[in-house]
Structures are given as C-alpha cells and as structure tokens.
C-alpha cells in the first residue's frame, strides 16, 4: 500500500478522493466517487478512503470488502424483502387451519393450493421465517450493517477531526454553494464571521482561512441507528434460546395440581377455582347487545391459582416436598408473575364432569324411594361400589368422552366431557348381574337445545340427569340406575411465558430512535472562507436542507459587499 | 510528519497488522453469533430429547397389577435396552400396537429389553381394564400430573423412544408400530 501526499503536505491513506486536510481532489482517485467529469465534488463521507475499496489482499480483507459494499447490503435487504413477501402468499406451517384435511404440510399445500402449493412447500416457503437460509440472510444483513458502518464511520470520523480551515481553491469552487468576490474588506469578513458565530457556528480560523461548522454530531446519526438495529438483531438471537424465551400452554382443572410446562418440573400449579362472570342479560345497558350476540358473554374469567416450587432436587416425577411460591388471581390483563415467568388466563372449557351421583330403583316402582345411592368421582372412578341394602355395582366400562360410531361406544378423548358408564348391578344376595348403560348427558342437553360449549350446565345437573340415556340392553332388568345429580367443573387454559429479551428490544429500539432523530433533525453545515488577493472565496456544504444553509449565509453576508453563493447544482440544470 | 522513512514503514506494517487482527476478530465474532443463532433455532424445542441424546431420568408410580414393581425409575434399567412408550387408553393407534408389544415382551425381556409404557392423563380404572383386556405384563407408570410428558415434550400419541443399554435415545417414533417394525427397533437396542 502506498499513501498519497497532497500538495499541502498532508499524507492521505490510499483511496482518498479528497485530501483529508485541504480537500484538494487527489489526482487518479476521482473515479472512485465519480468526480471525473463533474463540476461538483461528491461529498459523500467527505471523500475519505473507504479502506475496503482499496486493500484486497488476504481472504479476510476480501470478505470484509464484500460486506463493506452498500450495494451488497441493499441487495441482501431486497432479497429478504422479496422472500418475506413470498412467505405470505400461502399460510405458514403453523397457521394451517385445524380443520384442514391434513395438517401435514406435505399433504396440505398440494391439497389446498394445487401445484403452486406443492412448489411452495418443496422450496421450503411453508416454514420460511425459521428456515436456515432466511436466518442466514438476516444474519448477513447484520454483518453487512456492522462492516458498512465501521468502514464508513472510522474514516469519516478521522477526516472530520483532521479537516483544516485551509482548503484548496478547487475544493471550494467545486462545492455546490460557491461564490467568489473580488474585493472584500477585512471588516466585512469579520462581520460575516461574527454573524456565523451568532448563528451558533463553531469558527476555526487559520492564516485567514475560515471554517465555520455546526451540527457535526448529526453525521453520527446513521451509525447510532445501526447500533440500535444490531442490538435488536442480537435480542432476536437471544429470544431463540429457551434461557430467554419460553411459551407454553396448560390445561388445568379446578382442584387439580399440575406441573408447569417448560420449567423442567421445578414448578407446579394448582387451580383452586375458576370464576366465570357474565354480563347480566337483565341489565338494560347490555340487553340489546347481548340479544344481538345471542350467547352469553363473559365479563370476567379468572383462575385462582397457587404456584409451588419443588423444594428438593429429586428425579422428575418422584414425590417431593412442594413449597408455596405465590398465590394470585389470574385474570385478563392480570397475569400471575413468579420468578421471571408470567401466567396468563388464555381460555377455559366449561362442563367437564367432576362427580356423578346415581340412584337405584325398581323398574316396577319408579316413583318409590330409591333403594340405594352412590357417587362416582369421574376423574378417578373405582372398579366397584358396595352399596346399602346389599347392592353392588361394578363399572364394566367407562367412556370419559363418549360417542357412538359404527363399531360401538367409544371415547373421543381422555377428558370427562361426556362420561358414560356400562354398569353391572348385583342385587342383594345375587351372583347374577344386570347390565345398564347410563350417561351421554351432553347429547341429552343438546337435544334440549342447550349449547353445551357456552352454557354452564352445573346448575342443571339434576334436571339433565333425568334426560340422560339409560339403556337396558336385554330388556329384562329389574332395577334401573339413574343419574340423581351431576357436578361439573371447569378447566382453565393458561399460557406460561418467560421473556427476558424484551428489555434488549427496548434498548435497541430506543437507540435506533435516538439515531434517527440525531440524523434527521440536525444538519451538518460547513462554510469555508478562503482569502484571495483582495477578496475571498465562499463555499458551503450541508448534508441536507440546502435552503436552511443558504438562509444562514444570506443572513451573515447582509450589509457586505460579499456575493451570495450560487447554487451550482441548480446552475447545472 | 517528520518521521524517518524507516519509522514510517514500520508504522505502516504495524497498522496493517492491527487492521488484519481487528477485521479477523470482528468477522470471527459475527460468525460465532450466526452459527449460534442457527443452531439454537434448529434446536428451538431443545427441551425435546432427540436421537443421540441421553434419555432423561424420571420416576413414577407403576400401576400394572400384573407387574410387581411399585415404582419405576428409568435409570434402574441401565444395561438393558428400553422401549419407552407413551400412550393412553383412549388413543386408537396406541391400542392397536399394544398387543404387539405384549406379544414380544416375554421373549425380549429374557434378551435384556424392557418395555415401559407410560400412561398419560387417564383414569386408573380405564388403565386397569385396558390391561386386563390385553393381559399386559410390562410395567405401566402413571403420569397423571403430566411431569414426564412435559419432560419428553410428548405431542401426538403414541410416541415411542428406543433407548440403548447405555441410556442413549436410538430411535424416536411418533405414531403406531407394526410387529415387524417393533422387532426391528428391538434389534437396535439389544444389549451385547
């Protein structure tokens, strides 16, 4: 590498376009900023050497200079934009509707969107935003951001620090704002300087050469902004680790204690009770709206919960002492918080059955007193129940979530949403049993026109029992088992979140904004005065708002003989 | 600017070296960050234990009345191949594969393979009746708090892990197994 010595004596790094000290265009380098055949100088980065445009020897330098190119950066952004746009043409994998024919992406896309969907899937667009190549693209934008910024900030900072008031005459005459006045008195010149000072310019004078400058810090705005962006990218990086971010969902019944997912079995939660408040249909304020809606509308749903922590370090699943950590009501906009986790009320399910009470009666004498009564805890039924009067009931089969298909009775899920039993009833002193099929209350309720997903059945337990299915398969039964009462409970849906990355996003966004404001609302303005034999040359440059700087120059040359600067760009046109 | 030529030259070399070090360091740091981002993204559900990982230990109550063990602890089976199955009585494909498991169990138990079928979210009654129906004899741990299913992050059922005698997950299968497949996987986890 070789440095370039300017006529003014300053030694510039190779690749410099305008001498760092006096601003004289350096011969042979004018093509870099496209100054060759132009009347005006390109003032980008003050004509400093963007080093990467010059040294290209080792592989490190080659990689560096590749990323240092703004052109490369812009292309990376364009590619990412186009890819993101394509990623929105069809839904992403996680948004395949639940009722789709198949949620398997290999089937779904072709099925729903034909050949285009197939191509979409095979090119990996169904999972674009977490695909490795999209992440690499974003990462490369980050790299380009860092290197572009470093490569421009450092030389620009140095050049602005090194700039001298004395500038080469060709530097001045090739500025956009320029004028030359033949005869100027020392008094007039001083007047201009004072006026600029009054307009809060910093004056730097050397041998009659003057540099008036203000708002230099506005030049750092883009770099501050980039620091903010990089922090946001880093925060996104942190968010992809479970240490900083987890999101889980949990269903927990009233009275049930469950492990909180994602806590490595360290924390447990107990649902002490679920509260559902509804808007009052009889209240005049809500009446019309509720009628329009047609169903009940909750005004509040909340879980009263206790969080426990395992006090000893035991192997997962083993019984351990639980210590109460906190107790709170989880409501909309009122999550339960503990040790960095937040538990939000996210949903609920009504009408899971908790307990069922049955009575036994003689079929001949249906209106008489029941002969025996028994209660089954549906979440944990026993195999048999010994009753008063010598009756014994065996549960032959239990369907927690009953439905009937062509092959017979089935259960749809493990949850007691529609419990149905096949009982074997042993009358007193008898080895012969009778078989009864009892349950399917939900079908009974729906047959009555009740929307069982929206209406709480708990107050109706007794009534619904009377409408329950009750089959006597053989038609020879002497006794009838009927539902006396039912107790329903509710299941609370909670989402558990931990997000320690938010403060980083906040800081990044704040710095980003500071950078934007810094670069947008201030301008870097410079005015140069170069004495000639009897008069002076006046030139000015700003990075934006040329109108503003012209105004200030106009103010400062008021009542002097000095010519107003010409806007040479306008003259060009 | 009054340096001697030599001084200037050595200065230049020093500058050049510093620049090289600076650029290398910055590029290396960014490369590490990118690799980390990619790995952690692919590992997004990295609480899921996958093929090649050590199977995490757990301990649960055993509720198969045909089996005399009261408490199952996975680490007790080191040295044996373990088929760790997650199932429920209400899940048809689970029900379909159970008879195959029972069919192979006595034979492979002698060869050093244990079947552990963790039941999720069921009632004891249904599990008992299911066991009677299929005359199952292998241990059935009962995970009614969802602890082990959270540990293994079980999604669809059945899910089966085949664990080698030294505790490493050799295969993870989501969905039902046929007799042939089951035997094939057993070959992979047979102790020496």
Interface residues (C-beta under 8 A of the other chain):
Chain A: X1 X3 X9 X10 X11 X51 X55 X58 X60 X61 X63 X64 X130 X132 X135 X136 X139 X142 X143 X146 X147 X150 X234 X237 X240 X241 X242 X257 X258 X259 X261 X262 X264 X265 X268 X314 X315 X316 X317 X318 X378 X379 X380 X381 X382 X383 X395 X397 X398 X400 X401 X411 X412 X413 X414 X415
Chain B: X1 X12 X16 X19 X20 X23 X24 X26 X27 X30 X33 X34 X36 X37 X38 X40 X41 X42 X44 X46 X47 X56 X57 X58 X59 X60 X73 X75 X88 X89 X90 X120 X121 X122 X123 X124 X125 X126 X128 X129 X141 X143 X145 X146 X147 X148 X150 X151
